Amino acid sequence: MDNNDLKIIKTAILNEIEGEKFYKNAAQNAKNPDTSNDFLHLAEDEKRHQEMLRGMMDQILAGQDYSFDVKNLQGVPSLRIFNAVDSMVTDNSMEISVFHIGILMEKASMDYYSKAAHSTTLPAARSLYEYLAEWEMNHLEEMEKIYDSLTEDWWDKQSYSPS
């Protein structure tokens, strides 16, 4: 493995650690128990990403061939991350801010994995990065829907609508 590939993997692991900590903190501070559980689910996804990346790095550093097959994965991304989306309402602008930060993080992760897929010299790593980029895109799309709904609800409660 060349230094560029090692740097890509290490940076990805750090990004996932930061995401896990962010979502755990968001879960602790969420007022809605369903929202808290959904943030914990995201934290678990970030942890799974770390494990996948560490497994790849360990195998490659040990001189073993690394192969990535989506069919062998456990804990595939859920099609609907947020179970509480239909009942989510808030008058708390902090909760809206947490979703906005989460959106920015998921977009940055998606972009990072897309770039990593183009930069790596390892075909199996490319497959993993493409898979993770798609997984992050699923998170992003779900969070954007919730953010839009919460901000609209918040504006309604302020008796003002930006549209």
N, CA, C and O of each residue as an XYZ file, in Angstrom:
652
protein
N       0.850     -1.162      0.000
C       0.000      0.000      0.000
C       0.899      1.229      0.000
O       1.852      1.329      0.774
N       0.573      2.153     -0.882
C       1.388      3.370     -0.904
C       0.886      4.347      0.166
O      -0.183      4.161      0.748
N       1.677      5.379      0.405
C       1.354      6.344      1.465
C       0.033      7.059      1.228
O      -0.690      7.356      2.180
N      -0.293      7.340     -0.037
C      -1.556      8.014     -0.337
C      -2.746      7.156      0.084
O      -3.694      7.658      0.689
N      -2.698      5.865     -0.234
C      -3.794      4.980      0.150
C      -3.905      4.865      1.667
O      -5.011      4.839      2.208
N      -2.777      4.795      2.352
C      -2.793      4.717      3.810
C      -3.379      5.996      4.413
O      -4.156      5.939      5.366
N      -3.009      7.131      3.859
C      -3.530      8.410      4.344
C      -5.043      8.494      4.129
O      -5.768      8.977      5.000
N      -5.517      8.028      2.979
C      -6.956      8.032      2.691
C      -7.701      7.220      3.746
O      -8.713      7.670      4.283
N      -7.201      6.028      4.038
C      -7.871      5.149      5.002
C      -7.851      5.759      6.404
O      -8.870      5.769      7.094
N      -6.695      6.263      6.820
C      -6.593      6.843      8.166
C      -7.515      8.052      8.326
O      -8.166      8.207      9.359
N      -7.569      8.893      7.317
C      -8.450     10.061      7.373
C      -9.907      9.619      7.437
O     -10.702     10.190      8.184
N     -10.252      8.611      6.661
C     -11.626      8.103      6.666
C     -11.999      7.566      8.049
O     -13.103      7.815      8.532
N     -11.094      6.840      8.679
C     -11.363      6.308     10.019
C     -11.588      7.450     11.007
O     -12.524      7.408     11.805
N     -10.736      8.462     10.954
C     -10.908      9.616     11.850
C     -12.236     10.325     11.604
O     -12.909     10.730     12.553
N     -12.614     10.476     10.347
C     -13.901     11.097     10.018
C     -15.056     10.310     10.630
O     -16.004     10.891     11.159
N     -14.969      8.995     10.554
C     -16.037      8.150     11.094
C     -16.069      8.209     12.623
O     -17.146      8.171     13.216
N     -14.916      8.300     13.259
C     -14.864      8.445     14.720
C     -15.540      9.751     15.135
O     -16.332      9.779     16.076
N     -15.218     10.825     14.426
C     -15.844     12.122     14.721
C     -17.358     12.052     14.539
O     -18.112     12.586     15.353
N     -17.797     11.392     13.470
C     -19.231     11.250     13.229
C     -19.911     10.458     14.329
O     -20.991     10.827     14.790
N     -19.282      9.371     14.748
C     -19.857      8.555     15.826
C     -20.013      9.386     17.098
O     -21.062      9.346     17.740
N     -18.986     10.130     17.461
C     -19.053     10.951     18.677
C     -20.121     12.039     18.554
O     -20.851     12.308     19.508
N     -20.207     12.658     17.386
C     -21.216     13.701     17.173
C     -22.621     13.141     17.359
O     -23.438     13.735     18.063
N     -22.908     11.998     16.728
C     -24.252     11.438     16.802
C     -24.581     10.919     18.201
O     -25.732     11.000     18.631
N     -23.589     10.388     18.916
C     -23.835      9.971     20.303
C     -24.181     11.185     21.164
O     -25.097     11.129     21.984
N     -23.457     12.264     20.976
C     -23.737     13.492     21.721
C     -25.123     14.034     21.361
O     -25.874     14.469     22.235
N     -25.450     14.005     20.078
C     -26.775     14.465     19.643
C     -27.870     13.609     20.274
O     -28.914     14.129     20.667
N     -27.639     12.303     20.371
C     -28.621     11.399     20.980
C     -28.833     11.741     22.451
O     -29.963     11.732     22.938
N     -27.752     12.041     23.150
C     -27.860     12.375     24.577
C     -28.641     13.666     24.796
O     -29.320     13.819     25.812
N     -28.546     14.580     23.857
C     -29.168     15.889     24.025
C     -30.531     16.024     23.353
O     -31.196     17.049     23.503
N     -30.949     15.009     22.620
C     -32.244     15.075     21.939
C     -33.375     14.983     22.962
O     -33.301     14.203     23.911
N     -34.405     15.773     22.766
C     -35.550     15.761     23.680
C     -36.521     14.637     23.340
O     -37.168     14.084     24.229
N     -36.625     14.301     22.076
C     -37.541     13.270     21.609
C     -36.825     11.919     21.677
O     -35.770     11.768     21.061
N     -37.364     10.926     22.408
C     -36.703      9.621     22.521
C     -36.508      8.921     21.172
O     -35.505      8.237     20.966
N     -37.464      9.092     20.257
C     -37.314      8.481     18.932
C     -36.153      9.118     18.175
O     -35.387      8.429     17.501
N     -36.030     10.428     18.291
C     -34.919     11.123     17.650
C     -33.602     10.651     18.243
O     -32.630     10.430     17.520
N     -33.574     10.498     19.560
C     -32.373     10.006     20.233
C     -31.979      8.632     19.699
O     -30.808      8.385     19.412
N     -32.958      7.741     19.568
C     -32.678      6.401     19.035
C     -32.172      6.456     17.604
O     -31.297      5.680     17.220
N     -32.716      7.367     16.818
C     -32.266      7.494     15.436
C     -30.822      7.989     15.366
O     -30.043      7.524     14.534
N     -30.468      8.933     16.241
C     -29.077      9.382     16.282
C     -28.152      8.250     16.729
O     -27.033      8.129     16.230
N     -28.613      7.425     17.666
C     -27.802      6.279     18.088
C     -27.608      5.298     16.932
O     -26.543      4.695     16.795
N     -28.632      5.143     16.110
C     -28.512      4.288     14.924
C     -27.431      4.834     13.984
O     -26.621      4.077     13.449
N     -27.430      6.148     13.794
C     -26.398      6.766     12.954
C     -25.011      6.565     13.558
O     -24.051      6.302     12.835
N     -24.902      6.688     14.877
C     -23.614      6.461     15.542
C     -23.136      5.033     15.300
O     -21.949      4.800     15.071
N     -24.063      4.080     15.353
C     -23.704      2.680     15.078
C     -23.244      2.501     13.635
O     -22.302      1.754     13.370
N     -23.902      3.180     12.706
C     -23.462      3.122     11.308
C     -22.035      3.642     11.178
O     -21.212      3.050     10.480
N     -21.747      4.749     11.852
C     -20.398      5.315     11.784
C     -19.386      4.326     12.362
O     -18.278      4.191     11.843
N     -19.766      3.644     13.424
C     -18.881      2.641     14.027
C     -18.652      1.482     13.056
O     -17.532      0.987     12.933
N     -19.709      1.049     12.369
C     -19.560     -0.022     11.375
C     -18.617      0.391     10.254
O     -17.817     -0.410      9.771
N     -18.722      1.648      9.848
C     -17.819      2.152      8.804
C     -16.376      2.076      9.286
O     -15.487      1.669      8.538
N     -16.145      2.471     10.540
C     -14.794      2.384     11.106
C     -14.278      0.954     11.053
O     -13.145      0.706     10.642
N     -15.117      0.020     11.469
C     -14.714     -1.387     11.495
C     -14.371     -1.890     10.097
O     -13.403     -2.628      9.919
N     -15.156     -1.494      9.120
C     -14.890     -1.913      7.743
C     -13.547     -1.354      7.269
O     -12.744     -2.059      6.657
N     -13.324     -0.083      7.562
C     -12.078      0.568      7.136
C     -10.871     -0.008      7.872
O      -9.827     -0.241      7.264
N     -11.010     -0.236      9.171
C      -9.904     -0.820      9.943
C      -9.587     -2.232      9.448
O      -8.422     -2.617      9.343
N     -10.633     -2.995      9.146
C     -10.420     -4.344      8.628
C      -9.643     -4.320      7.327
O      -8.727     -5.116      7.122
N     -10.018     -3.399      6.447
C      -9.295     -3.269      5.182
C      -7.847     -2.877      5.437
O      -6.934     -3.473      4.865
N      -7.627     -1.880      6.288
C      -6.273     -1.412      6.551
C      -5.424     -2.525      7.165
O      -4.277     -2.722      6.763
N      -5.974     -3.244      8.126
C      -5.221     -4.322      8.779
C      -4.817     -5.405      7.790
O      -3.682     -5.881      7.812
N      -5.743     -5.794      6.923
C      -5.434     -6.833      5.939
C      -4.352     -6.375      4.971
O      -3.423     -7.123      4.666
N      -4.475     -5.163      4.498
C      -3.511     -4.657      3.520
C      -2.141     -4.485      4.160
O      -1.129     -4.842      3.559
N      -2.099     -3.938      5.381
C      -0.812     -3.754      6.063
C      -0.151     -5.089      6.393
O       1.075     -5.168      6.475
N      -0.948     -6.137      6.582
C      -0.413     -7.469      6.859
C       0.025     -8.179      5.578
O       0.483     -9.321      5.622
N      -0.116     -7.501      4.443
C       0.298     -8.084      3.175
C      -0.713     -9.038      2.582
O      -0.406     -9.764      1.636
N      -1.911     -9.045      3.124
C      -2.955     -9.924      2.612
C      -3.727     -9.210      1.513
O      -3.818     -7.982      1.487
N      -4.274    -10.000      0.617
C      -5.145     -9.424     -0.403
C      -6.464     -9.045      0.257
O      -7.045     -9.822      1.015
N      -6.916     -7.855     -0.040
C      -8.189     -7.400      0.502
C      -9.219     -7.492     -0.599
O      -9.010     -7.013     -1.714
N     -10.337     -8.115     -0.268
C     -11.434     -8.157     -1.234
C     -12.680     -7.616     -0.549
O     -12.906     -7.840      0.640
N     -13.466     -6.914     -1.313
C     -14.684     -6.316     -0.789
C     -15.852     -6.848     -1.585
O     -15.888     -6.738     -2.811
N     -16.811     -7.426     -0.878
C     -18.013     -7.934     -1.517
C     -19.222     -7.481     -0.699
O     -19.380     -7.866      0.460
N     -20.050     -6.678     -1.302
C     -21.223     -6.133     -0.620
C     -22.095     -7.254     -0.059
O     -22.723     -7.085      0.986
N     -22.137     -8.372     -0.733
C     -22.995     -9.480     -0.313
C     -22.601    -10.032      1.053
O     -23.433    -10.613      1.750
N     -21.338     -9.854      1.439
C     -20.862    -10.399      2.705
C     -21.039     -9.447      3.883
O     -20.643     -9.769      5.003
N     -21.615     -8.305      3.648
C     -21.718     -7.302      4.708
C     -22.901     -7.556      5.616
O     -23.980     -7.962      5.184
N     -22.658     -7.302      6.896
C     -23.741     -7.282      7.866
C     -23.997     -5.827      8.194
O     -23.092     -4.996      8.121
N     -25.203     -5.528      8.546
C     -25.512     -4.158      8.927
C     -25.576     -3.225      7.744
O     -25.032     -2.121      7.781
N     -26.238     -3.666      6.699
C     -26.365     -2.821      5.516
C     -27.183     -1.589      5.859
O     -27.959     -1.611      6.814
N     -27.024     -0.527      5.103
C     -27.734      0.702      5.443
C     -29.240      0.516      5.414
O     -29.792     -0.128      4.522
N     -29.883      1.091      6.403
C     -31.336      0.998      6.434
C     -31.911      1.929      5.375
O     -31.366      2.997      5.098
N     -33.005      1.505      4.801
C     -33.645      2.341      3.797
C     -34.338      3.528      4.443
O     -34.573      4.548      3.795
N     -34.658      3.395      5.697
C     -35.297      4.498      6.412
C     -34.621      4.630      7.767
O     -34.944      3.906      8.708
N     -33.703      5.539      7.854
C     -32.933      5.728      9.074
C     -33.828      6.205     10.204
O     -33.800      5.659     11.307
N     -34.602      7.203      9.927
C     -35.346      7.874     10.975
C     -36.766      7.347     11.050
O     -37.591      7.625     10.179
N     -37.040      6.593     12.087
C     -38.376      6.040     12.287
C     -39.351      7.091     12.792
O     -40.562      6.950     12.624
N     -38.835      8.129     13.400
C     -39.690      9.126     14.039
C     -40.041     10.288     13.127
O     -40.669     11.249     13.572
N     -39.656     10.225     11.879
C     -39.792     11.385     10.997
C     -41.227     11.906     10.917
O     -41.441     13.116     10.848
N     -42.191     11.022     10.924
C     -43.576     11.466     10.784
C     -44.087     12.209     12.014
O     -44.998     13.031     11.909
N     -43.513     11.927     13.168
C     -43.987     12.577     14.392
C     -43.053     13.681     14.874
O     -43.280     14.262     15.935
N     -42.012     13.977     14.113
C     -41.045     14.981     14.553
C     -41.587     16.385     14.373
O     -41.965     16.796     13.276
N     -41.612     17.096     15.460
C     -41.886     18.528     15.449
C     -40.972     19.131     16.495
O     -40.589     18.461     17.454
N     -40.627     20.375     16.315
C     -39.753     21.007     17.295
C     -39.996     22.498     17.342
O     -40.335     23.131     16.341
N     -39.817     23.034     18.517
C     -39.765     24.480     18.646
C     -38.364     24.874     19.100
O     -38.114     26.010     19.505
N     -37.469     23.912     19.021
C     -36.103     24.093     19.486
C     -35.172     24.280     18.289
O     -34.929     23.339     17.535
N     -34.664     25.469     18.121
C     -33.775     25.720     16.984
C     -32.465     24.955     17.113
O     -31.784     24.745     16.109
N     -32.088     24.527     18.331
C     -30.863     23.744     18.505
C     -30.990     22.387     17.810
O     -30.036     21.921     17.188
N     -32.147     21.758     17.911
C     -32.348     20.478     17.234
C     -32.232     20.646     15.723
O     -31.677     19.788     15.036
N     -32.749     21.735     15.220
C     -32.632     22.013     13.789
C     -31.164     22.184     13.421
O     -30.721     21.702     12.378
N     -30.417     22.861     14.267
C     -28.982     23.058     14.018
C     -28.231     21.739     14.002
O     -27.318     21.552     13.197
N     -28.608     20.821     14.889
C     -27.959     19.506     14.924
C     -28.183     18.784     13.600
O     -27.256     18.183     13.057
N     -29.394     18.838     13.082
C     -29.660     18.203     11.789
C     -28.873     18.887     10.673
O     -28.379     18.221      9.763
N     -28.756     20.203     10.739
C     -27.994     20.917      9.716
C     -26.522     20.507      9.750
O     -25.918     20.280      8.701
N     -25.949     20.413     10.934
C     -24.552     19.978     11.057
C     -24.413     18.545     10.557
O     -23.448     18.216      9.868
N     -25.373     17.695     10.901
C     -25.351     16.319     10.412
C     -25.377     16.255      8.894
O     -24.678     15.438      8.294
N     -26.175     17.109      8.271
C     -26.231     17.179      6.805
C     -24.865     17.545      6.244
O     -24.388     16.927      5.292
N     -24.244     18.549      6.837
C     -22.918     18.966      6.365
C     -21.894     17.845      6.524
O     -21.052     17.640      5.650
N     -21.967     17.122      7.641
C     -21.035     16.014      7.870
C     -21.257     14.884      6.869
O     -20.298     14.347      6.313
N     -22.502     14.526      6.641
C     -22.796     13.435      5.708
C     -22.382     13.805      4.288
O     -21.859     12.965      3.555
N     -22.612     15.051      3.898
C     -22.194     15.493      2.563
C     -20.679     15.456      2.446
O     -20.145     15.005      1.432
N     -19.983     15.927      3.473
C     -18.518     15.900      3.447
C     -18.008     14.466      3.373
O     -17.045     14.191      2.658
N     -18.636     13.556      4.098
C     -18.230     12.147      4.051
C     -18.484     11.547      2.678
O     -17.638     10.836      2.136
N     -19.648     11.835      2.122
C     -19.976     11.332      0.788
C     -18.958     11.836     -0.235
O     -18.459     11.065     -1.055
N     -18.656     13.126     -0.180
C     -17.671     13.703     -1.101
C     -16.292     13.092     -0.888
O     -15.577     12.811     -1.850
N     -15.921     12.887      0.368
C     -14.609     12.316      0.673
C     -14.490     10.916      0.073
O     -13.494     10.601     -0.577
N     -15.501     10.081      0.291
C     -15.440      8.717     -0.235
C     -15.463      8.691     -1.759
O     -14.819      7.839     -2.373
N     -16.185      9.599     -2.366
C     -16.191      9.674     -3.834
C     -14.805     10.027     -4.358
O     -14.324      9.420     -5.315
N     -14.166     11.009     -3.730
C     -12.805     11.386     -4.134
C     -11.820     10.264     -3.845
O     -10.924      9.996     -4.646
N     -11.985      9.609     -2.701
C     -11.095      8.504     -2.342
C     -11.202      7.372     -3.360
O     -10.199      6.749     -3.710
N     -12.414      7.110     -3.832
C     -12.611      6.054     -4.831
C     -11.844      6.364     -6.111
O     -11.330      5.458     -6.767
N     -11.769      7.638     -6.464
C     -11.035      8.034     -7.669
C      -9.530      8.086     -7.440
O      -8.753      7.965     -8.387
N      -9.114      8.265     -6.189
C      -7.692      8.445     -5.885
C      -6.951      7.156     -5.580
O      -5.742      7.071     -5.797
N      -7.653      6.160     -5.085
C      -6.972      4.953     -4.634
C      -6.437      4.128     -5.802
O      -6.969      4.162     -6.911
N      -5.382      3.397     -5.519
C      -4.817      2.478     -6.509
C      -5.286      1.047     -6.256
O      -4.930      0.130     -6.997
N      -6.081      0.863     -5.212
C      -6.527     -0.471     -4.812
C      -7.971     -0.706     -5.254
O      -8.879     -0.034     -4.766
N      -8.195     -1.642     -6.164
C      -9.553     -1.876     -6.671
C     -10.578     -2.217     -5.585
O     -11.706     -1.725     -5.629
N     -10.203     -3.048     -4.616
C     -11.151     -3.406     -3.558
C     -11.460     -2.202     -2.673
O     -12.590     -2.038     -2.215
N     -10.460     -1.365     -2.434
C     -10.689     -0.145     -1.654
C     -11.643      0.772     -2.410
O     -12.521      1.393     -1.812
N     -11.469      0.854     -3.725
C     -12.364      1.671     -4.546
C     -13.812      1.204     -4.364
O     -14.719      2.021     -4.206
N     -14.015     -0.099     -4.388
C     -15.372     -0.639     -4.208
C     -15.937     -0.283     -2.835
O     -17.105      0.088     -2.716
N     -15.108     -0.400     -1.806
C     -15.559     -0.054     -0.460
C     -15.902      1.428     -0.367
O     -16.936      1.788      0.197
N     -15.054      2.286     -0.909
C     -15.306      3.728     -0.858
C     -16.584      4.095     -1.611
O     -17.350      4.945     -1.157
N     -16.814      3.466     -2.748
C     -18.042      3.732     -3.502
C     -19.269      3.305     -2.700
O     -20.291      3.991     -2.690
N     -19.151      2.169     -2.033
C     -20.238      1.671     -1.198
C     -20.509      2.627     -0.035
O     -21.661      2.951      0.256
N     -19.441      3.075      0.625
C     -19.603      3.997      1.747
C     -20.160      5.345      1.286
O     -20.954      5.960      1.998
N     -19.754      5.804      0.111
C     -20.288      7.063     -0.427
C     -21.799      6.947     -0.626
O     -22.546      7.878     -0.327
N     -22.236      5.808     -1.128
C     -23.669      5.592     -1.328
C     -24.406      5.533      0.015
O     -25.501      6.077      0.158
N     -23.797      4.873      0.982
C     -24.388      4.765      2.313
C     -24.555      6.161      2.919
O     -25.602      6.485      3.479
N     -23.508      6.981      2.798
C     -23.570      8.351      3.324
C     -24.614      9.179      2.571
O     -25.270     10.035      3.166
N     -24.769      8.932      1.281
C     -25.781      9.641      0.503
C     -27.182      9.312      1.030
O     -28.045     10.187      1.091
N     -27.406      8.047      1.410
C     -28.698      7.670      1.991
C     -28.952      8.443      3.283
O     -30.049      8.954      3.508
N     -27.919      8.523      4.130
C     -28.047      9.312      5.361
C     -28.377     10.763      5.025
O     -29.279     11.357      5.616
N     -27.647     11.319      4.082
C     -27.820     12.720      3.691
C     -29.248     12.997      3.230
O     -29.867     13.967      3.666
N     -29.762     12.155      2.360
C     -31.106     12.367      1.824
C     -32.164     12.314      2.916
O     -33.085     13.130      2.925
N     -32.041     11.360      3.840
C     -33.001     11.264      4.939
C     -32.916     12.488      5.845
O     -33.938     13.033      6.260
N     -31.693     12.914      6.149
C     -31.527     14.064      7.042
C     -32.036     15.352      6.399
O     -32.598     16.208      7.084
N     -31.842     15.494      5.093
C     -32.344     16.690      4.407
C     -33.867     16.770      4.476
O     -34.423     17.852      4.665
N     -34.540     15.634      4.325
C     -36.003     15.615      4.418
C     -36.457     16.064      5.803
O     -37.379     16.869      5.941
N     -35.801     15.537      6.813
C     -36.172     15.887      8.182
C     -35.878     17.352      8.459
O     -36.695     18.056      9.052
N     -34.719     17.804      8.031
C     -34.338     19.206      8.239
C     -35.365     20.136      7.595
O     -35.809     21.103      8.213
N     -35.735     19.841      6.362
C     -36.722     20.671      5.665
C     -38.054     20.690      6.417
O     -38.680     21.741      6.561
N     -38.476     19.529      6.891
C     -39.734     19.436      7.624
C     -39.665     20.205      8.944
O     -40.590     20.939      9.290
N     -38.573     20.034      9.671
C     -38.426     20.715     10.958
C     -38.334     22.229     10.804
O     -38.910     22.974     11.597
N     -37.612     22.681      9.787
C     -37.493     24.135      9.614
C     -38.833     24.741      9.211
O     -39.188     25.829      9.666
N     -39.570     24.045      8.366
C     -40.901     24.535      7.980
C     -41.807     24.606      9.205
O     -42.526     25.586      9.398
N     -41.769     23.562     10.030
C     -42.560     23.532     11.255
C     -42.137     24.663     12.198
O     -42.982     25.325     12.802
N     -40.846     24.874     12.314
C     -40.344     25.933     13.197
C     -40.834     27.299     12.739
O     -41.282     28.113     13.547
N     -40.743     27.542     11.426
C     -41.217     28.831     10.901
C     -42.713     29.002     11.135
O     -43.173     30.095     11.465
N     -43.466     27.928     10.965
C     -44.910     28.004     11.215
C     -45.196     28.406     12.660
O     -46.097     29.202     12.923
N     -44.427     27.854     13.588
C     -44.622     28.179     15.005
C     -44.211     29.613     15.324
O     -44.640     30.180     16.329
N     -43.386     30.190     14.473
C     -42.978     31.584     14.668
C     -43.980     32.541     14.035
O     -43.817     33.760     14.088
N     -45.018     31.967     13.436
C     -46.037     32.743     12.708
C     -45.424     33.524     11.561
O     -45.825     34.646     11.250
N     -44.446     32.895     10.950
C     -43.779     33.514      9.809
C     -43.267     32.402      8.918
O     -42.753     31.394      9.403
N     -43.404     32.582      7.641
C     -42.893     31.598      6.693
C     -41.975     32.301      5.707
O     -42.339     33.338      5.152
N     -40.784     31.746      5.483
C     -39.856     32.389      4.560
C     -40.281     32.281      3.108
O     -39.727     32.976      2.255
N     -41.254     31.426      2.802
C     -41.673     31.260      1.403
C     -42.847     32.120      1.047
O     -43.312     32.089     -0.093
